[in-house]
């Protein structure tokens, strides 16, 4: 992506703070931030029902553009990656969501588009029961699905426990922050955040000098939900951020699971209500979760990788598998975001399809998340 397009993406991101869905819809329609900027003074010609506030903001972008330029400089000085929608490194699951941010800022080492991504969320008042649930769940998950990426929000309680258990068990873990990358909230979690920079990362949609305001925590929940295959709620009162994330995940048609608690326990009420209302699947551990997600074969694939996968000479392929094979036959070595375009298969199905093709010895995942079709 060329420099002017990145600048324009940041400019649009800056002016779309209160209506990201509309600007994102406009970007999807034009396919280019530069096209939007070139037509910003007659934007209603491109989108007749454009919000008046958005149209007024687009008419005068000088301040936003200056702020975007300074943010590019800040990112360069601090080793921060700018992930623009449409780029290969942008979380492809999140891109499917209607209100996905145009731009994300990322510092870390984890691949955000790996095959398995889940988030673990819940109350900031995590009890001993909740801590035990997280410890057992993450430990067992790491043994059964060792390439899972754990996402949370670095907050007190469930979030920080999930990050620390992931680190302890060798899993990459990413925190989605409610502020810019120029500081950290809460500051008590700095040691954990520093470790995550080499075993995961820190991700945000917010520019530097953005405070951790209450609204920002609610906004970041959509990123936590949208970039994940599933949401796992550990403990929650009848109201709370974890329930907001679960609701958003349901709205995105993502899987939601909850650990049940004892009747009458304050911080199990939210989980129990979700299960009762059929808005979350009941799980008691990693095995339940893996079975519900259909990930049971991960362990077999890991063993097959160690031993070397013997390719079937004439494997039977499903329609999706054949479409991926055909796409790679035409142009080999593609990443997921490229494959979803060339094969016509949405990301939500493509991950499972690539998995089965790898089991059959048809494809191999190479460095950088590139998939290679193995020739006869």
C-alpha positions in Angstrom: 0.0 0.0 0.0 1.6 3.3 -1.1 2.3 6.1 1.4 -0.5 8.5 0.2 -3.1 5.8 0.6 -1.9 5.1 4.1 -2.1 8.8 4.9 -5.6 9.0 3.5 -6.7 5.9 5.5 -5.4 7.5 8.7 -7.1 10.8 7.8 -10.4 9.1 7.3 -10.0 7.1 10.4 -9.4 10.3 12.4 -12.6 12.0 11.2 -14.8 8.8 11.5 -14.4 8.4 15.2 -18.2 8.7 15.9 -19.3 6.9 12.8 -16.8 4.3 11.8 -19.4 2.1 10.1 -20.3 4.8 7.6 -16.7 5.6 6.6 -16.0 1.8 6.4 -19.0 1.3 4.1 -17.8 4.2 1.9 -14.3 2.6 1.7 -15.8 -0.8 0.8 -17.8 0.9 -2.0 -14.9 2.8 -3.5 -12.1 0.4 -2.5 -9.8 3.3 -1.9 -9.3 6.0 0.7 -7.6 8.1 -2.0 -10.8 7.9 -4.1 -12.8 9.1 -1.1 -10.4 12.0 -0.4 -10.5 13.0 -4.1 -14.3 13.2 -4.0 -14.6 14.5 -0.4 -16.3 17.8 -1.3 -19.0 16.0 -3.3 -19.2 12.9 -1.2 -23.0 12.7 -1.4 -22.6 11.8 -5.1 -20.9 8.6 -4.0 -23.1 8.0 -1.0 -26.4 9.9 -1.3 -27.5 9.0 2.3 -24.2 10.1 3.8 -24.6 11.5 7.3 -24.4 15.3 7.5 -21.8 15.3 10.2 -19.6 13.0 8.1 -20.0 15.1 5.0 -19.1 18.2 6.9 -16.0 16.5 8.3 -14.9 15.4 4.8 -15.3 18.9 3.4 -12.4 20.1 5.6 -9.8 17.5 6.4 -6.7 19.7 7.0 -6.6 19.1 10.8 -7.2 15.4 10.5 -4.5 15.1 7.8 -2.0 16.9 9.9 -2.8 14.6 12.8 -2.4 11.6 10.5 1.0 12.8 9.4 2.2 13.1 13.0 0.9 9.6 13.8 2.8 8.1 10.9 6.0 9.7 12.3 5.2 8.5 15.8 4.6 4.9 14.6 7.9 5.0 12.7 9.9 6.2 15.7 8.3 3.5 18.0 8.3 0.4 15.9 4.6 0.4 15.5 2.9 -1.2 12.5 0.0 0.6 10.8 -2.5 -2.0 9.6 -4.9 -0.6 7.0 -8.0 -2.4 6.0 -7.1 -4.1 2.7 -3.5 -4.9 3.7 -2.4 -8.5 4.2 -1.6 -8.1 7.9 -5.0 -6.5 8.9 -7.1 -9.1 10.8 -9.2 -10.7 8.1 -11.9 -11.9 10.5 -12.4 -8.4 11.7 -12.5 -7.0 8.2 -15.8 -9.0 7.7 -17.5 -6.9 10.4 -19.6 -3.9 9.3 -18.1 -1.5 11.8 -14.5 -2.6 11.5 -12.0 0.2 11.9 -10.2 1.4 8.8 -6.8 1.4 10.6 -5.2 -0.5 13.5 -1.9 0.2 15.3 0.1 -2.9 16.3 3.2 -3.6 18.2 4.2 -7.3 18.6 5.2 -10.5 16.9 2.1 -12.6 16.7 0.4 -13.3 13.4 -3.1 -11.9 13.7 -4.5 -14.1 10.9 -3.5 -17.6 12.2 -5.9 -20.5 11.8 -7.2 -20.4 15.4 -8.0 -17.1 17.3 -10.1 -16.9 20.4 -10.8 -14.3 23.1 -11.2 -14.8 26.8 -13.1 -12.1 28.6 -15.0 -11.6 31.9 -15.3 -9.6 35.1 -12.6 -7.4 36.5 -13.4 -9.0 39.9 -12.2 -12.5 39.0 -12.7 -15.0 41.9 -10.6 -18.0 42.8 -13.1 -20.1 40.8 -12.6 -18.0 37.7 -8.8 -18.1 38.1 -9.0 -21.9 38.3 -11.2 -22.1 35.2 -8.7 -19.9 33.2 -5.7 -21.9 34.4 -7.2 -25.3 33.5 -8.7 -24.0 30.2 -5.6 -22.4 28.8 -3.3 -25.2 30.0 -5.4 -27.9 28.3 -6.0 -25.8 25.2 -2.2 -25.3 24.8 -1.7 -29.0 24.8 -4.6 -29.8 22.4 -4.3 -26.7 20.0 -0.8 -25.3 20.4 -1.1 -22.7 17.7 -4.1 -20.8 19.2 -3.9 -17.1 19.6 -5.5 -15.7 22.8 -7.0 -12.2 22.7 -8.2 -10.1 25.6 -8.1 -6.6 26.9 -5.3 -6.4 29.5 -7.8 -5.2 32.1 -7.9 -6.3 35.8 -9.4 -9.7 36.6 -10.2 -12.2 33.8 -8.3 -10.3 31.1 -4.9 -10.2 32.8 -5.3 -13.8 34.1 -5.9 -15.0 30.5 -2.8 -13.1 29.2 -0.6 -14.5 31.9 -1.8 -18.0 31.6 -1.2 -17.9 27.8 2.3 -16.6 28.4 3.0 -19.3 31.0 1.8 -22.0 28.6 3.7 -20.8 25.5 0.7 -19.4 23.6 0.8 -16.0 21.8 -1.5 -13.5 23.4 -2.7 -10.1 22.1 -4.2 -7.3 24.1 -6.7 -4.9 22.4 -6.3 -1.5 24.2 -8.7 1.3 24.8 -6.1 4.0 24.2 -3.0 4.8 22.1 0.3 3.0 22.2 2.1 5.9 23.8 1.2 4.7 27.3 -0.4 1.7 29.1 -3.5 1.3 31.2 -3.5 0.0 33.8 0.2 0.8 34.4 0.4 -2.2 36.9 0.3 -4.5 33.9 3.4 -3.1 32.2 5.6 -6.2 33.0 3.0 -8.5 31.4 2.6 -6.2 28.4 6.3 -6.1 27.8 6.5 -9.9 27.7 3.6 -9.9 25.2 5.6 -7.8 22.8 7.8 -10.9 22.1 5.0 -13.5 22.6 1.9 -11.8 21.2 1.4 -8.0 21.0 -0.6 -4.9 21.7 -3.3 -3.7 19.3 -5.5 -0.6 19.2 -7.5 1.6 16.8 -6.7 4.7 18.8 -4.1 7.4 17.9 -1.5 8.3 20.4 -2.5 10.8 23.1 -5.9 9.2 23.4 -7.0 8.6 26.9 -8.6 5.4 28.2 -12.1 6.8 28.4 -15.1 4.7 29.2 -16.5 4.9 25.7 -13.2 3.6 24.3 -13.4 0.4 26.3 -16.8 -0.3 24.8 -15.5 0.5 21.3 -12.5 -1.9 21.7 -14.8 -4.8 22.6 -16.0 -5.0 19.0 -12.3 -5.5 17.9 -11.9 -8.3 20.5 -15.0 -10.0 19.3 -14.5 -9.4 15.6 -10.9 -10.6 15.2 -11.7 -13.9 16.9 -13.4 -17.2 15.9 -15.0 -17.5 19.4 -15.6 -15.6 22.6 -15.1 -17.5 25.9 -16.8 -15.8 28.9 -15.3 -17.0 32.2 -17.1 -15.0 34.9 -19.5 -12.0 34.6 -22.0 -10.2 36.8 -25.4 -9.4 35.3 -23.9 -6.4 33.5 -20.3 -5.8 32.3 -17.9 -5.5 29.5 -17.6 -9.3 29.0 -21.3 -9.5 28.3 -21.0 -6.6 25.8 -18.2 -8.5 24.0 -20.4 -11.7 24.0 -23.4 -9.7 22.6 -21.2 -8.2 19.8 -19.8 -11.6 19.0 -23.3 -13.0 18.7 -24.2 -10.1 16.4 -21.2 -11.0 14.2 -22.4 -14.6 14.1 -19.3 -15.8 16.0 -19.4 -18.6 18.5 -19.9 -17.7 22.2 -19.2 -20.0 25.2 -19.5 -19.5 28.9 -18.4 -21.3 32.0 -21.4 -21.9 34.3 -21.3 -20.9 38.0 -23.2 -21.7 41.2 -26.7 -20.2 41.4 -26.6 -17.0 43.4 -22.9 -16.2 42.8 -22.7 -12.6 41.7 -20.0 -13.1 39.2 -21.6 -16.1 37.6 -25.0 -14.5 37.0 -24.1 -13.2 33.6 -22.7 -16.5 32.3 -25.6 -18.5 33.7 -28.1 -16.1 32.0 -26.4 -16.4 28.6 -26.5 -20.2 28.8 -30.1 -20.1 30.0 -31.1 -17.9 27.1 -29.2 -20.0 24.5 -26.8 -17.2 23.7 -23.7 -19.1 24.8 -22.7 -22.7 24.8 -22.0 -24.3 28.1 -18.4 -25.5 28.5 -16.5 -26.9 31.5 -13.1 -27.0 30.0 -10.9 -27.0 26.9 -12.1 -30.4 25.6 -15.8 -29.2 25.6 -14.7 -26.0 23.7 -12.6 -27.9 21.1 -15.4 -30.4 20.4 -17.9 -27.6 20.0 -15.6 -25.8 17.6 -14.8 -28.9 15.6 -11.1 -28.6 16.3 -10.6 -32.2 17.5 -8.2 -33.0 14.7 -5.7 -30.3 15.7 -3.8 -32.8 17.8 -3.7 -35.3 14.9 -2.4 -32.6 12.6 0.4 -31.7 15.0 1.5 -35.3 15.2 1.2 -35.7 11.4 3.4 -32.6 11.0 6.0 -34.1 13.3 6.0 -37.4 11.4 5.6 -35.8 7.9 2.3 -35.9 6.1 2.0 -38.5 3.4 -0.1 -37.1 0.6 -3.0 -39.1 -0.8 -2.4 -39.6 -4.5 -6.0 -38.9 -5.6 -7.7 -37.3 -2.6 -11.5 -36.7 -2.7 -12.1 -32.9 -2.4 -15.1 -31.0 -1.3 -16.3 -28.1 -3.5 -14.5 -25.6 -1.2 -11.3 -27.7 -1.1 -11.3 -27.9 -4.9 -11.8 -24.1 -5.2 -8.8 -23.5 -3.0 -6.7 -26.0 -4.9 -7.7 -24.4 -8.2 -6.8 -20.9 -6.9 -3.4 -22.1 -5.8 -2.9 -24.0 -9.0 -3.3 -20.7 -10.9 -1.2 -18.7 -8.5 0.7 -20.6 -5.8 1.8 -19.2 -2.4 -1.1 -17.0 -1.3 -2.0 -15.6 2.1 -5.5 -16.0 3.5 -6.8 -12.6 2.5 -5.7 -13.2 -1.1 -7.1 -16.8 -1.1 -10.5 -15.6 0.1 -10.7 -13.4 -3.0 -9.3 -15.9 -5.6 -11.3 -18.9 -4.3 -14.5 -17.0 -3.4 -14.7 -18.6 0.0 -15.3 -16.4 3.1 -12.6 -16.3 5.8 -14.9 -18.1 8.3 -15.0 -21.2 6.0 -11.6 -20.8 4.4 -9.6 -21.6 7.7 -11.4 -24.9 8.1 -10.9 -25.7 4.4 -7.1 -25.0 4.5 -6.9 -27.2 7.6 -8.4 -30.2 5.9 -6.3 -29.7 2.8 -3.2 -29.6 5.0 -4.4 -32.9 6.7 -4.7 -34.4 3.2 -1.2 -33.3 2.3 -2.4 -31.0 -0.4 -1.1 -27.7 1.0 1.5 -26.5 3.4 1.5 -23.4 5.6 4.8 -21.6 5.2 6.4 -18.6 6.9 4.2 -15.5 7.0 1.0 -17.4 6.8 1.5 -18.2 3.1 -0.2 -21.4 1.8 1.7 -23.5 -0.8 0.0 -26.1 -3.0 2.2 -29.2 -3.0 2.8 -30.4 -6.5 2.6 -34.1 -7.6 
